[in-house]
Amino acid sequence: MLVKDVMSQSVTGVDADERLADAVALMTQQRHSCLVVVEANKPVGIVTERDLAHLLSQAFSQSLDKDMVVAGIMTPRPICVSESMTLADALALSRTRRVRHLPVVDDDNQLIGLVTQTNMVNTYADILAEQARLETNLEELKHLSLEDPLMGVGNRRAMEVDLAFTEADAKRHKKSYAVSLVDIDYFKKYNDHYGHQSGDEVLRQVADIVKATVRDSDRVFRYGGEEILIVMPETDLSAAQLCIERVRQSLEKAAIPHERSPFGFLTVSGGVAAGVASPWAALVADADKGLYEAKGAGRNRISVSD
Ligand SMILES: Nc1nc2c(ncn2[C@@H]2O[C@H](COP(=O)(O)OP(=O)(O)OP(=O)(O)O)[C@@H](O)[C@H]2O)c(=O)[nH]1
């Protein structure tokens, strides 16, 4: 935000030898809080309400000279700024130099506007209000977001929407759909041994391998923690088992070192379930049972719950 974005171009420039009475009349008429005194339109002074108040206080003690000229009360050498100065710098200047009015000049020092402290503070208040509004929007957007930022796959909310759609579609077309839960083996030990940050990196790596292995029509979601859920539309149980077995083998081939696993590298276990008219929550529960059995049977394998 620059000075030119907030400055007022309605600024009263007066000659230093203009009659003060006329200048003040002009100021009142135009409802300006200051006059910038110019010589060939170059600011040479400034008369503010404060100067007039000072004059008024003198008027109580002595009679006013009716022919007094503007130069008689102006503050000489006003602090001028260029229109390309940032608002923050202009505000800082007005605060440190204790001036509330900054004439704005061009490269030739010609008066082109005026920026006041009130202008600037009001604009900042507007910016802060706008910022607060944008932050609220961002929070809402994050909430509405459908992607898990760590794994770069769909989040649980996206998963539920997708599963409901896939279930309805399978029922309508009387075609089987399948789900699988895939879980990294000994992941707690991985975190403990390599650190949580490496754990995060490996989660993304595993998600990438899963995405690259399944069919384009299959969809991958983070179910929670280190568990991944795969939705396979138009897929029966045996085809789903083959697909998830390929995922397991892809992980084996990637041979990501895991010193604390008895396999020596990172492995996954999986459970698979399929059905035509089954509610998706029932299929996910069956896949979870299969996963539990695969873990119990020694890990690095795929199971189907009976
Ligand atoms: N780095 C990292 N770790 C996570 C994240 N989410 C969950 N975890 C960790 O994943 C680990 C899961 O541990 P467990 O449920 O005991 O499973 P496990 O150690 O893989 O054991 P098994 O599944 O039985 O082979 C916990 O230590 C969690 O802290 C995450 O986003 N990042």
The ligand as an SDF file (V2000), in Angstrom:
LIG
                    3D

 32 34  0  0  0  0  0  0  0  0999 V2000
    5.3890  -39.3720   11.7210 N   0  0  0  0  0  0  0  0  0  0  0  0
    4.0830  -39.5630   11.8560 C   0  0  0  0  0  0  0  0  0  0  0  0
    3.6570  -40.5600   12.6240 N   0  0  0  0  0  0  0  0  0  0  0  0
    2.3340  -40.7800   12.7560 C   0  0  0  0  0  0  0  0  0  0  0  0
    1.3970  -39.9670   12.1170 C   0  0  0  0  0  0  0  0  0  0  0  0
    0.1500  -40.4390   12.4320 N   0  0  0  0  0  0  0  0  0  0  0  0
    0.3330  -41.4870   13.2450 C   0  0  0  0  0  0  0  0  0  0  0  0
    1.6410  -41.7320   13.4530 N   0  0  0  0  0  0  0  0  0  0  0  0
    2.2930  -42.7230   14.2800 C   0  0  0  0  0  0  0  0  0  0  0  0
    2.0140  -44.0190   13.7850 O   0  0  0  0  0  0  0  0  0  0  0  0
    2.2620  -44.9390   14.8440 C   0  0  0  0  0  0  0  0  0  0  0  0
    1.2750  -46.0460   14.7800 C   0  0  0  0  0  0  0  0  0  0  0  0
    1.5990  -46.9420   15.7800 O   0  0  0  0  0  0  0  0  0  0  0  0
    0.8100  -48.3060   15.9970 P   0  0  0  0  0  0  0  0  0  0  0  0
   -0.6570  -48.0750   15.8130 O   0  0  0  0  0  0  0  0  0  0  0  0
    1.2840  -48.8970   17.2910 O   0  0  0  0  0  0  0  0  0  0  0  0
    1.2340  -49.2130   14.7890 O   0  0  0  0  0  0  0  0  0  0  0  0
    2.6290  -49.7620   14.3400 P   0  0  0  0  0  0  0  0  0  0  0  0
    3.7570  -49.2950   15.2000 O   0  0  0  0  0  0  0  0  0  0  0  0
    2.7620  -49.4890   12.8800 O   0  0  0  0  0  0  0  0  0  0  0  0
    2.4390  -51.3040   14.5840 O   0  0  0  0  0  0  0  0  0  0  0  0
    1.6940  -52.3190   13.6520 P   0  0  0  0  0  0  0  0  0  0  0  0
    0.6700  -51.5640   12.8460 O   0  0  0  0  0  0  0  0  0  0  0  0
    1.0390  -53.2900   14.5960 O   0  0  0  0  0  0  0  0  0  0  0  0
    2.7150  -52.9700   12.7970 O   0  0  0  0  0  0  0  0  0  0  0  0
    2.1760  -44.1460   16.1490 C   0  0  0  0  0  0  0  0  0  0  0  0
    3.4490  -44.0830   16.7330 O   0  0  0  0  0  0  0  0  0  0  0  0
    1.7590  -42.7580   15.6860 C   0  0  0  0  0  0  0  0  0  0  0  0
    2.3530  -41.7400   16.4630 O   0  0  0  0  0  0  0  0  0  0  0  0
    1.8930  -38.8730   11.3320 C   0  0  0  0  0  0  0  0  0  0  0  0
    1.1400  -38.1010   10.7320 O   0  0  0  0  0  0  0  0  0  0  0  0
    3.2150  -38.7240   11.2390 N   0  0  0  0  0  0  0  0  0  0  0  0
  1  2  1  0
  2  3  2  0
  2 32  1  0
  3  4  1  0
  4  5  2  0
  4  8  1  0
  5  6  1  0
  5 30  1  0
  6  7  2  0
  7  8  1  0
  8  9  1  0
  9 10  1  0
  9 28  1  0
 10 11  1  0
 11 12  1  0
 11 26  1  0
 12 13  1  0
 13 14  1  0
 14 15  2  0
 14 16  1  0
 14 17  1  0
 17 18  1  0
 18 19  2  0
 18 20  1  0
 18 21  1  0
 21 22  1  0
 22 23  2  0
 22 24  1  0
 22 25  1  0
 26 27  1  0
 26 28  1  0
 28 29  1  0
 30 31  2  0
 30 32  1  0
M  END
$$$$
